[in-house]
Amino acid sequence: MEKEFKGKIWKFGDDIDTDTIIPGKRGTIPTIEEMKKYAFELLKPEFGSTVQPGDILVAGSNFGCGSSREQAATVLSSNGVRCIIAKSFARIFFRNAFNSGILLIQCDGIQDYCEGGDMVTVEVGKCVRVNGKAFPVGTVPENLLAIVEHGGLIEDTKMRIRAGIKKPVRRELDDAQKRKSGYTMAEKLLKNNAGLDHVQPGDIVITHPDMFMIHDIYTPYLYDTLEKMGAGKIDDPDKVTIIFDHCMPTAVAKNDYAHYNAGIALAGKYGIKKLHIGQGICHSIMHEERYAKPGQIATATDSHTTTYGGAGNFCSGIGTAEMAAALITGELWFKVPEAIKIVLNGHLKDGVLSKDVILKILGDIRADGGQYKSLEFTGPAAREMSMMARFTVANMALEAGAKCGLFEADEKTAEYYGMALEEIDWVKVDEDAVYEKVLVYDVSGLEPQLSCPQGVDNVHPVSEVKGTKIDEVYIGSCTNGSLEDMRIAAEIMEGKKVPDNLRVIVVPATNKVFKDAIAAGYIRTFIEAGCVISHPCCGLCCGMPYGLMYDDERILSTANRNFIGRQGTKKTLSYLSSPAVAAATALAGVVTDPREAVRQITVRGTGGIG
């Protein structure tokens, strides 16, 4: 590739998320050629019609944060964007952009000396120059430069196929090698899978994931990518599951059938037997079906793949091109991340949940505070958390930019997975491991937390938000749609009614959760309270039309993101909370502290919620 080139600048600020690059509602458009005209439609609606081949984006920090949707990168490459210069990049977008043939350059300084329309000169691995000023930049790894030079990962993989892909031989570590002290949990999991004696942050390791998951948003693009790569088969179909959850039930009549048909065709062509059609949300099914196990590595075409870290599984989302290449080769490279140890001391009080813990942490370290880090949770409060509570925390570790969020594998983990403790208890925090930093929290005095408009890290205690009028409450998602979450909400709402001017939607995470919630009486409680019950699916959390909001309306949700436009229009005001806050708010019509409701439940003799 050229070592020096020029381009016209499009300028952007900090925290440009994937929903801003290509809105979620456009994510089901079957072709990139049609989709690309909607790039930045909420922020720069002229972009799709006026961007020129060779143009260059200049942005602030955390560019590309949010979901793992590869379309956020491919709509840019298809529009001719050659290079993106930013202070920092979100980890999944970083991979997706290189895989789409876009050169990424990290540079802090140029942003203050340029405007949109200026010309910038890039000297790869040396500097960028604009308006008479030069800014030094670091080198780009050779493997990533090669992918860009080849025109993206598709062409790169085609070359590998033509050369002949050899089945890798995996070295198995014995028990003593697994338990060798002095490593973070992320380091242990990566070196065990890769069969290495030692790893350290920054190392590139070739892993062989134990499980791959694809959901229906990406089935047409994955099928098309595998076809373009010339893949006649994949490495191991038994390690793959396809879950239909984002487009089930049908939300966009013009597009959703294409995703369904592509998923069925994908399974048929490549011999994938683990299909879950309309059975619930992918991340909940992944641990419910025990696909993502403690001590293993899993990957999926979704950013909230970090969920399974609640069980001590190293898991991270990737894009469709990388998924295609990994399915063909059985391999996936990772850079060993730095780690942050988070010690949770004390005991959570009734009415305060694990969602409040992770929201508090997100508010403290911000949306990029864990960028490409492993967040590793330990301490008495972490060990007291149920498996569902741990999955909630790990799920939202991604919202700090984390590569993964990991809990230690203990007796609760072993019981949930039906495994012997001695098989997995090596996944634990070593006191002599090297951490980038250690954060310590005493959760005993923590009050319920809310993420407020418009960003996950705009977090405030309930006492500062109490009384805010809400137009809709949504209880569900892979973050808080478990049976435990249904119980917490139902106990607060039992025997009460929601106001006539408030919409309340409840979505159990899976069919199993739905059936168990019916058996336990929780669904009856919700119906009698005046809630609407929806079939298990991603629903409103991913922007599908099951409760979409309008300008200036306020929604309080137990989901994991409140990006601009994600749950309605760009003027919708979105709040995130625990199911306890959501249930108490559903009864009052305004943001409400659930602890008073919990005290009333305790007085009635049904026990506390926590």
KOLVODO-862619 format. One record per residue (C-alpha): residue in three letters; x, z, y. Coordinates in steps of 0.5 Angstrom, whole numbers, plus 500, padded with zeros to 3 digits. Each point is the difference from the previous one (the first is absolute). Layout:
BEGIN
ALAXZY...
This chain:
BEGIN
MET500500500GLU502499507LYS504506503GLU498499507PHE493498503LYS495500506GLY493502500LYS494501505ILE498508500TRP494503499LYS500507502PHE497506496GLY500508501ASP501505495ASP496501493ILE497493500ASP496501493THR498495495ASP493501502THR502497507ILE504495497ILE495497496PRO493504500GLY498503493LYS493496501ARG504494500GLY504502493THR495497496ILE501493503PRO502496493THR506496504ILE506501505GLU499494503GLU493502502MET502507501LYS506499505LYS495498506TYR498508500ALA507503501PHE500505505GLU492498502LEU499507502LEU506501505LYS502493502PRO495495498GLU503494503PHE506501495GLY497496494SER499494504THR506500504VAL506503496GLN505495499PRO505499494GLY507503501ASP496506505ILE503507499LEU496506501VAL504506504ALA496507498GLY502508501SER500505494ASN496500493PHE498492500GLY496498495CYS497507498GLY494501496SER498497494SER504496495ARG496493501GLU505495500GLN496495504ALA502504506ALA507497499THR498493497VAL495499506LEU506500504SER505496496SER494495499ASN499500508GLY508498500VAL502507502ARG508500499CYS502507501ILE498507502ILE504504505ALA498508500LYS502507501SER498501492PHE496497495ALA495503495ARG502500493ILE495496497PHE500495505PHE508499500ARG500498493ASN494495501ALA503497506PHE506498497ASN496498494SER496495504GLY507497503ILE500504507LEU506503502LEU500507503ILE505503505GLN500507502CYS502501507ASP498506505GLY501498507ILE498492501GLN493503501ASP501502507TYR504494502CYS495494498GLU493498501GLY495495496GLY502493501ASP507502501MET506496496VAL504504495THR506498496VAL502503493GLU506501497VAL499502493GLY504506499LYS503501507CYS495500506VAL494498503ARG500497507VAL495500506ASN500499507GLY508501501LYS500506495ALA503501493PHE498505495PRO504501494VAL496500493GLY502502493THR501495494VAL495498496PRO501501492GLU502494496ASN494500495LEU495500506LEU504495504ALA500495494ILE492501499VAL499498507GLU505494499HIS496498494GLY494500504GLY497506497LEU499504494ILE496495496GLU505494501ASP506506498THR496502494LYS499492498MET507500500ARG501506495ILE495497495ARG504493500ALA506504499GLY497504494ILE497507501LYS504505495LYS496506497PRO504506503VAL502505495ARG498507503ARG505506499GLU496506498LEU503507503ASP499506495ASP497507502ALA506503503GLN502494504LYS493500503ARG500507502LYS507499503SER500505506GLY501498507TYR495494501THR494499504MET494499496ALA500492503GLU507500498LYS499503493LEU494495498LEU504494503LYS506501496ASN496502494ASN496493500ALA506496501GLY505504495LEU505502505ASP504506500HIS500501508VAL497497506GLN500502507PRO496498506GLY501493502ASP502498493ILE496493498VAL497502493ILE497495495THR494503497HIS495498494PRO493503502ASP496503495MET494498503PHE497494505MET493500503ILE497495504HIS493500504ASP495495501ILE502499508TYR507497497THR498496494PRO499493503TYR507500503LEU503503494TYR497495496ASP502495505THR507503500LEU502500493GLU497493499LYS505498506MET506503496GLY498496494ALA499507496GLY497498493LYS500507498ILE502507503ASP505505497ASP495505497PRO492500501ASP499507497LYS503503506VAL495496505THR493502502ILE496497505ILE495504503PHE494497504ASP498505505HIS501497507CYS495494500MET495504495PRO494500501THR501493504ALA501501507VAL502493503ALA495495496LYS505494502ASN506503498ASP499506495TYR498495494ALA507497500HIS504507499TYR496501494ASN501494497ALA507500502GLY501507496ILE496497494ALA504494500LEU507504501ALA498505494GLY498494496LYS506496501TYR506505499GLY496505495ILE499506504LYS495504497LYS499506504LEU494498505HIS496505504ILE494496503GLY496504505GLN502506496GLY503504507ILE506500504CYS507498498HIS504506501SER495505498ILE499495493MET508500500HIS501507498GLU493501497GLU502495495ARG507504500TYR503493501ALA505503505LYS503506496PRO505505503GLY507498499GLN499493500ILE500494506ALA494496502THR498495505ALA494497503THR498495505ASP497505504SER504505505HIS496506498THR504500493THR503506502THR494504498TYR503501493GLY506503502GLY495506500ALA502500493GLY508499500ASN499493500PHE505495504CYS495495503SER500495506GLY496494502ILE503493500GLY497493502THR497495496ALA507496500GLU504505498MET494502495ALA501493497ALA507501499ALA500507497LEU495498495ILE504494498THR507503500GLY498507498GLU504503505LEU499503507TRP506502505PHE500506504LYS504503506VAL501507498PRO497504506GLU502506503ALA495506499ILE497505504LYS498507497ILE493503502VAL500507498LEU492503500ASN500507500GLY494505500HIS493499498LEU495495502LYS494504503ASP493498498GLY497494504VAL507497501LEU503495495SER506496498LYS497494505ASP501505505VAL507501498ILE502493500LEU497499507LYS504505503ILE506497497LEU498493503GLY499503507ASP507504500ILE504494497ARG496494503ALA498493497ASP508499499GLY503506498GLY500499493GLN503493501TYR502497493LYS501508498SER498504494LEU496505502GLU500506494PHE496506500THR501506497GLY498508502PRO495505497ALA494496504ALA502493497ARG500503493GLU494503501MET496494502SER496496495MET502493497MET495497505ALA503504506ARG507497498PHE497493500THR497501506VAL507502504ALA504495496ASN495494502MET501502507ALA507501500LEU500492501GLU497501507ALA507503502GLY503494498ALA503503494LYS502496494CYS497506495GLY497507500LEU502504494PHE498506497GLU503504495ALA498499493ASP497507497GLU495503495LYS494497504THR503493500ALA502500492GLU492503499TYR497494504TYR504495497GLY500503493MET508500499ALA505506498LEU503503506GLU507499497GLU499493501ILE499500507ASP502506503TRP507497502VAL496497506LYS501506505VAL504502506ASP507502499GLU502505505ASP507497500ALA497493502VAL502497507TYR494499504GLU500496507LYS496506503VAL496506497LEU493502503VAL497506499TYR493502501ASP496506499VAL493498498SER496506501GLY499500507LEU498492500GLU493498503PRO497494498GLN503494503LEU497493502SER503493502CYS497498506PRO500493503GLN504495500GLY505502495VAL501504494ASP506505503ASN495501506VAL499507497HIS496506503PRO497507497VAL493500499SER499505506GLU503495505VAL495494497LYS494505498GLY493497503THR502493501LYS494496498ILE500496494ASP496494498GLU502499493VAL503504495TYR504497494ILE502504493GLY504496495SER506496499CYS506500496THR502506504ASN494504500GLY495497495SER502505494LEU495504496GLU503506503ASP499497507MET493499498ARG499507498ILE503503507ALA495495504ALA494502496GLU501507500ILE500500508MET494495500GLU496503495GLY492502502LYS502497507LYS498494503VAL504495505PRO497498507ASP496494500ASN504497505LEU507500496ARG502495494VAL503504494ILE503495494VAL503503494VAL504496495PRO503503494ALA507497498THR498498493ASN495499495LYS502506497VAL500504506PHE493497501LYS497502494ASP503507500ALA498501507ILE493499497ALA500504494ALA503506505GLY494499505TYR504498506ILE497493501ARG493503500THR503505505PHE502494504ILE494496499GLU495506502ALA504501506GLY499493503CYS507497498VAL500493497ILE504499494SER504494499HIS503497493PRO508502499CYS504495504CYS505500506GLY494498505LEU501502507CYS507503499CYS502493499GLY496497506MET494497495PRO493501503TYR497506497GLY499504506LEU504496505MET500503507TYR499496507ASP503501507ASP501507502GLU497503494ARG503506497ILE502501492LEU503506497SER503498493THR503503494ALA504493499ASN508499502ARG500496506ASN497499507PHE503494503ILE497496505GLY494496497ARG501502493GLN493503500GLY496496505THR502497506LYS506501504LYS496505505THR498504494LEU503507500SER502503493TYR502507498LEU503502493SER498507497SER500504493PRO493499497ALA499507502VAL500498507ALA496494499ALA495504496ALA499505506THR500495505ALA495496496LEU495506501ALA501501507GLY501493503VAL506502504VAL507502497THR500507497ASP504505497PRO498501493ARG503507499GLU493503502ALA497496495VAL504502495ARG499507502GLN493499499ILE501497493THR504506498VAL495505502ARG495496496GLY504501494THR503493498GLY507502502GLY505497505ILE502493501GLY507499501
